[in-house]
């Protein structure tokens, strides 16, 4: 974990993000986890010690999942939202939307961070009929976003029941177990 980051002392308790990282690859590298395609179904299955715990969907795969569930997204929302990663944790009945934002120079990401409330509510419309709750989480690079200039927007994110972490996403935030022998 990056010094001063959120979560445990090593990548066994969470996912260490870097620019252009892939959630499924990071998870696959943790002992006890396996990620594999869901045969005949949308997305990938996340298994821990051979037990299916979650399903993951990237971009358009999420809409394939909605179709499987008999949901016509076009009736519920006017435009598709394409998540970096949508992780449906089966035991928690929670759809975690994880958006990874890494910046090195000023740009449009500043304004995108302010859209989490709207997007979370759109996802809630889409999966509310399935009895799922929605968590919306940003993974941000600390060296850019942990500056006084972002204080207001970071406070806003939490004030609208969304969340963020720097460089590291603890497995516990998603409702996924830590491997045996790993510290929280």
C-alpha positions in Angstrom: 0.0 0.0 0.0 1.1 3.5 -0.6 2.3 5.2 2.6 -0.5 7.0 4.3 -3.1 5.3 2.1 -6.4 3.8 3.2 -6.7 0.2 4.3 -4.3 -2.5 5.3 -0.6 -2.9 5.3 -0.3 -4.9 2.1 -2.1 -5.8 -1.1 -3.5 -8.9 0.6 -6.2 -6.7 2.2 -7.1 -4.7 -0.8 -6.4 -3.6 -4.3 -3.4 -1.4 -5.1 -4.4 0.8 -8.0 -2.2 2.5 -10.5 -2.9 4.3 -13.8 -4.5 2.0 -16.4 -5.0 -0.9 -13.9 -7.5 -3.6 -14.3 -9.7 -4.6 -11.3 -10.0 -8.2 -12.3 -6.2 -8.7 -12.7 -5.6 -7.1 -9.3 -8.1 -9.4 -7.7 -6.9 -12.5 -9.5 -3.4 -11.9 -8.0 -4.7 -12.2 -4.4 -4.3 -15.7 -2.8 -7.6 -17.6 -2.6 -9.3 -15.5 -5.4 -10.2 -16.7 -8.8 -11.9 -14.7 -11.6 -13.4 -16.5 -14.5 -16.0 -15.8 -17.2 -19.6 -16.7 -16.4 -20.5 -19.2 -19.0 -23.6 -18.1 -20.9 -24.0 -15.1 -18.6 -22.7 -11.5 -18.5 -19.5 -10.6 -16.8 -17.1 -12.6 -14.8 -17.5 -14.5 -11.5 -15.4 -13.7 -8.5 -14.6 -16.8 -6.5 -12.9 -17.1 -3.1 -11.8 -20.5 -2.1 -14.1 -21.9 -4.9 -17.2 -20.1 -3.6 -18.9 -17.6 -6.0 -19.1 -14.3 -4.1 -19.6 -11.7 -6.7 -20.0 -10.9 -10.4 -18.2 -8.2 -12.2 -19.2 -6.2 -15.2 -17.1 -3.7 -17.2 -18.7 -1.1 -19.5 -21.4 -2.6 -21.6 -21.4 -6.0 -19.8 -23.5 -4.3 -17.1 -26.3 -3.8 -19.6 -26.1 -7.4 -20.6 -26.6 -8.3 -17.0 -29.7 -6.1 -16.8 -31.0 -7.8 -19.9 -30.5 -11.2 -18.2 -32.6 -9.9 -15.3 -35.4 -8.7 -17.6 -34.7 -5.0 -17.1 -35.1 -2.7 -20.1 -32.7 0.1 -19.2 -34.1 2.4 -21.9 -37.4 2.6 -20.0 -35.6 3.5 -16.7 -32.8 6.0 -17.8 -32.3 8.1 -20.8 -28.6 7.3 -21.4 -26.2 4.5 -20.6 -23.6 4.9 -17.9 -20.5 2.9 -18.6 -18.9 1.9 -15.3 -15.1 1.2 -15.1 -16.1 -1.7 -12.9 -19.4 -2.8 -11.5 -19.0 -5.5 -8.8 -22.2 -7.2 -7.6 -21.5 -8.7 -4.2 -24.0 -11.5 -4.0 -24.0 -11.9 -0.2 -24.5 -8.2 0.4 -26.9 -7.6 -2.4 -24.8 -4.5 -3.3 -23.7 -3.2 -6.6 -20.4 -1.4 -6.2 -19.6 1.0 -8.9 -15.8 1.6 -8.9 -14.5 4.5 -10.9 -10.7 4.9 -11.2 -9.5 8.4 -11.8 -5.8 9.2 -12.1 -4.7 12.6 -13.1 -1.3 14.2 -13.7 -2.5 17.5 -15.2 -5.7 19.5 -14.8 -8.6 18.4 -16.9 -12.2 17.2 -17.1 -11.9 14.7 -14.3 -12.4 17.6 -11.8 -15.9 18.1 -13.0 -16.6 14.4 -13.4 -16.1 13.8 -9.7 -19.1 16.1 -9.0 -21.4 13.8 -10.9 -21.3 10.8 -8.5 -24.7 11.6 -6.8 -26.5 11.7 -10.1 -24.8 8.5 -11.4 -25.4 6.6 -8.2 -29.1 7.5 -8.4 -29.3 6.4 -12.0 -27.8 3.0 -11.0 -30.3 2.8 -8.1 -33.1 3.2 -10.7 -31.7 0.4 -12.7 -31.2 -2.2 -10.0 -33.7 -1.1 -7.3 -36.3 -3.6 -8.6 -33.8 -6.4 -8.0 -33.5 -5.5 -4.3 -29.9 -4.3 -4.7 -28.3 -1.3 -3.0 -25.7 0.8 -4.8 -22.3 2.0 -3.5 -20.4 4.5 -5.7 -16.6 4.6 -5.0 -13.8 6.6 -6.6 -10.3 5.3 -6.5 -8.1 8.5 -6.8 -4.4 9.0 -7.0 -3.2 10.6 -3.8 -0.4 12.7 -5.4 -3.0 14.6 -7.5 -6.3 14.6 -5.6 -5.1 14.9 -2.0 -4.5 18.7 -2.3 -6.3 21.6 -0.7 -7.9 22.4 -4.1 -9.9 19.2 -3.9 -11.1 19.6 -0.3 -14.6 20.8 -1.3 -15.3 18.2 -3.9 -14.0 15.4 -1.7 -16.3 16.6 1.1 -19.2 16.7 -1.4 -18.6 13.1 -2.6 -19.1 11.8 0.9 -22.0 14.2 1.7 -24.0 12.6 -1.1 -23.4 9.0 0.2 -20.6 8.2 -2.3 -17.0 7.5 -1.3 -13.4 7.7 -2.4 -10.1 6.3 -1.4 -6.6 7.0 -2.5 -4.5 4.5 -4.6 -5.9 1.5 -2.7 -9.3 -0.1 -2.4 -9.8 -2.2 0.7 -11.6 -5.5 0.0 -13.8 -4.9 3.0 -15.3 -1.8 1.3 -16.6 -4.2 -1.3 -17.8 -6.8 1.1 -15.2 -9.3 0.0 -13.1 -11.4 2.4 -9.4 -11.0 3.1 -7.3 -14.1 2.5 -6.6 -16.2 5.6 -3.5 -15.0 7.5 -3.7 -11.4 6.2 -4.1 -8.5 8.5 -7.0 -6.0 8.0 
